[in-house]
Amino acid sequence: MIWFFERQRSRLYYEVRRQTDGDNYELVITHPDGHQDVEHFADSLELLDRMQRLQHSLRADGWQPPPQRASPGRAGA
């Protein structure tokens, strides 16, 4: 699962995924300059807590989810 955030013309996103070599989780934060921070979690509740704190921190720093874009209607519908 990937969450995107924007601030001015910068984009930051974070991804939650399973570790490739185990049953644990990774929280990968990709910063506007491209560098990544990877955090590891064995407990899904700890991961959820960290995600909530991260979203709160990002919003407090002025990061917002991008506006939703309308998808085009289907032809003939």
C-alpha positions as CSV (number, residue, x, y, z in Angstrom):
1,M,0.0,0.0,0.0
2,I,1.4,3.4,-0.9
3,W,0.4,6.9,0.4
4,F,1.3,10.0,-1.4
5,F,1.8,13.5,0.1
6,E,2.6,16.8,-1.6
7,R,3.8,20.2,-0.3
8,Q,4.3,23.0,-2.8
9,R,6.0,21.2,-5.7
10,S,7.5,18.4,-3.8
11,R,6.2,14.8,-3.4
12,L,6.9,12.4,-0.6
13,Y,5.4,8.9,-0.3
14,Y,5.5,6.0,2.0
15,E,4.9,2.3,1.4
16,V,3.9,-0.5,3.7
17,R,5.0,-3.9,2.6
18,R,6.0,-7.4,3.8
19,Q,9.7,-8.0,4.1
20,T,10.9,-10.1,1.2
21,D,12.8,-12.5,3.4
22,G,10.3,-13.0,6.3
23,D,6.9,-12.3,7.8
24,N,7.7,-8.9,9.2
25,Y,6.7,-5.5,7.8
26,E,8.6,-2.6,6.3
27,L,7.6,1.0,6.3
28,V,9.5,2.7,3.5
29,I,9.5,6.5,3.3
30,T,10.7,8.0,0.1
31,H,11.7,11.7,0.4
32,P,11.5,14.3,-2.3
33,D,15.2,14.0,-3.0
34,G,14.8,10.2,-3.6
35,H,16.5,8.9,-0.5
36,Q,14.6,6.3,1.5
37,D,14.2,5.5,5.2
38,V,13.2,1.9,5.9
39,E,11.7,0.9,9.3
40,H,11.1,-2.7,10.3
41,F,8.2,-4.0,12.4
42,A,7.4,-7.5,13.6
43,D,4.1,-6.4,15.1
44,S,1.3,-5.0,12.9
45,L,-0.2,-2.9,15.7
46,E,3.2,-1.2,16.2
47,L,3.2,-0.5,12.4
48,L,-0.3,1.0,12.5
49,D,0.7,3.2,15.4
50,R,3.8,4.4,13.6
51,M,1.8,5.1,10.4
52,Q,-0.7,7.2,12.4
53,R,2.1,9.2,14.0
54,L,3.8,9.6,10.6
55,Q,0.6,10.9,8.9
56,H,0.1,13.4,11.8
57,S,3.7,14.6,11.6
58,L,3.5,15.0,7.8
59,R,0.3,17.0,8.0
60,A,1.7,19.2,10.8
61,D,4.7,19.9,8.5
62,G,2.4,21.1,5.7
63,W,2.2,17.8,3.7
64,Q,-1.2,17.0,2.2
65,P,-2.5,14.1,0.1
66,P,-2.7,15.2,-3.5
67,P,-6.2,16.3,-4.7
68,Q,-8.2,13.4,-6.2
69,R,-8.3,13.5,-9.9
70,A,-11.6,12.7,-11.7
71,S,-11.4,9.7,-13.9
72,P,-12.8,10.1,-17.4
73,G,-16.2,8.6,-18.1
74,R,-16.6,5.6,-20.2
75,A,-17.5,6.2,-23.8
76,G,-21.0,5.3,-24.6
77,A,-22.0,5.1,-21.0
